[in-house]
Amino acid sequence: MNSRTLVEVMPEGALEVLSQHEVDRLRSTGEGGYHELLRRCALAVLNSGAATDDTREVLERYRHFEINIVQQDRGVKLALTDAPETAFVDGQMIRGIRELLFAVLRDVIYINNEVTASGQFDLASNYGVTNAVFHILRNAGVLRSGTDPNLVVCWGGHSISREEYEYTKETGYQLGLRKLNVCTGCGAGAMKGPMKGATIGHAKQRIRNGRYIGLTEPGIIAAESPNPIVNELVIMPDMEKRLEAFIRIAHSIVIFPGGVGTAEEILFLLGILLHPDNAGNPLPMVLTGPESSRPYLERIDAFVGATLGPEAQQRYSMIVGDPAAVASWALGNIRQVRDYRHSRSDAYYFNWRLHVDPGFQQPFVATHEAMASLELHRELPPAVLAANLRRAFSGIVSGNIREEGIRAIEEHGPFEIRGDRSVLAELDGLLRAFVAQRRMRLPGRAYVPCYRVVI
């Protein structure tokens, strides 16, 4: 494709018709418009498979990319200018990418029109946020009744070693052989490997409708473009609703090695599981990786024990170097989840009973003031400390890969993290281990910390 190439794309099975109001908002670059949001999310999908986690690098490389809505008698289509060449084969857009492109359009319209602007959801209340998460997932077609629990959420980093990646792929293969579906954060590394492996397991079992669900959000999608295996993409409004979506639809959770983003996910889940209201609600969780990742896994376990205590450690299992055992563990625990929900007439497809405190639901905006004000103290209840530690890791993720976070660091220097000396010492030790293991950015780049732990 040549520079300044214009390509028009027809819808792939959804949103053939838009209202004039929706078109106006999608075109608008002013206040109340969401053209730039559509542009960035669409670019991430079209840039699937890119080997970069630098949001600004992606946006600069494709600074001339543009997307417009074309109205016609037969409905709508998208006009793309200077789209990434990798999205096309012989001048035709790859079908999977076209499907994800219209998933972006679907979610941008629904979230902004029906969730944010309509006023029908009380986003300041626990129930209102959970209800919004439910409706976004339902609108995307993720929630399906009439099927047994079979969805494994896999978390882990995009910047992992080849050995770790192969391990995630083998684990996904074992999950697929057991007829389990996979949901990840939709990016590369430990998000792609389980999906890729599951496709082979499903093929051997002659499963032709395998589900490879990718959940993302606008702040990170450019840095973690959806991998080519994703066949159900959902863009949640923010990180907190994305994380809640994971745990509401999961029947078990497998956690592979990663960096600060994975630590954020672990603390989010543990903080929720530690709430007394969730004591009897099974949401199985396992940490796993190849034998070479044992030091990483043990370091995470030690950090949890030192900050949140033994009760938190009891909420997960650890399996090292045995993908088949991980898959068998997942299948066995899913059966327990099924029995629990069946006995209470609960939905299999959405965990309504799980209690999530507002501290885990309300978006955390990583500013220098907000990071310095985090309460990281021993006297806090473990669930509250987990919520605040989760925010600290979220802020570091923002400083690493989100455009607004990177800009804030450039203008004002590193975020400062303060609190009890003992808590900070554990946090600093874990972060130093991540840096030493090159888990902060893609290999080949020297990492410059966006934070400073003030001990």
Phi, psi and omega in degrees: 000143183267163179300144180063033179281134178255128179232135177251134187236129177275154179300150178250076171085005181202153175057045175290338184233132175235149175285163178297324178298316180297317179297317180300317181292322180291332179274337188285134175256001181268192180297133182089349178266158178228038177294316182294324176297314178300316182300313183292317180292321178296319179299319179299317180295316181293337182264023182307133178092002181294142182263056176213146175243021180260106183303315184290329177297318179296312182295325179287319181299323181245042183296338180268359178295138178217152178225133181224155178266129178247119178268140180212172182300326184272005180129223182233161170212166181254135176253120183248133176244129178057046176286154178305134183297332183293349179278358187232152171231119182052041176082357180250135179293136177300134188301316180300321178292322178296320177300315181292328179298319179280341170293322175301311180301316179302311185287321178299316180293311185295314183296316183284324181275314189264330184262307186281313190267339189285332183081004182280348178244129176275092185282005174261356181247156178303307184296321182297318179294313180298320178296321177295317177301315179301313184292324177296315180293320179294317179299329180277355179081016182283325185275119183231124179272168175080011177233149177290155176303130181204020186254120178254120175274127179246124177248155177162172188277158174274341181252081181235165181287164178298321180297319178294320179298314179298326178294318179296323180293317178295322177295317177300321177300315179294324176295316180298321177298333179266014174064033178259145177265164189233137173232131178223185176283002169081356183271211183270188174060234183289353174270330180272318186307309181298324178293316182296317178295320182297328179299324180288316177300317178295320179299319179295328179271005179059037174269115185258358180237037178302145183252128179231086189271132176243121178252127181220186176208158189303329184290337184239354188296327179292327180278337180230071181301144179304133179285163187292347183279334184304125175243358172222107182252135175228128176258111178277160185295327184203175185297319183296318179289329175297313180295321178294322178300317178306308188283339178285328183261349184287144170252342166199159184231124178250127185244119178263171177302148179196206181233224184293326179296320178292321176298320177301315181295318179299314182292324176301310182293315181296321179300323179286316181295333181282348178293135183305327182293343182256011186301322184259002183269108186286125170221085188298142186217131180226138172263134183208161178177174177292170181303326180294343180266002182305315178302322178295311182297318179291328178292319176297315180299317180295320179297317179297315180297320183286334184256317185254343174097172184300328181300321179294321180296332181285350182274001178217162174252170175222126177232123184247128170074022184216082181303321180296322178294323178297315181294320177295320176301314181298314181297316180296319180287328176297324177298323177293320177299316179301313182296319180298311183290324178297319182293341180248009180056037178272156176292140175283331191271352180205123185275084181291331187286341183292124180273130178236116180292155178304331180298340178259351184258325185282131183303136176258118178264117186279093171252167178299320180294315181295320180293319181290339184267358180300136179269108180240079187232146183298327186285352178290147172302145183307321181295323179288317177298321177299320179297319182286323174296322176300318179295322179299315178293323178299320178296322178293320175302316179299315179293336180278316192229341181276140185301315182293326178291317178299317180296320180297321179293319180296324183278324189236003180086184184297151170296145174254133180244125184235162178158199178297141182301319183293319179294316182294325178297318177294317179296315180297320179297319179293317180295321177296324178294320177299316180296314181297326180272006178058047181255007182270323181221174178299147180304147177100357180239137174285132183270128174254112184303138177265010185221164172218121178275116184267097182262000000 
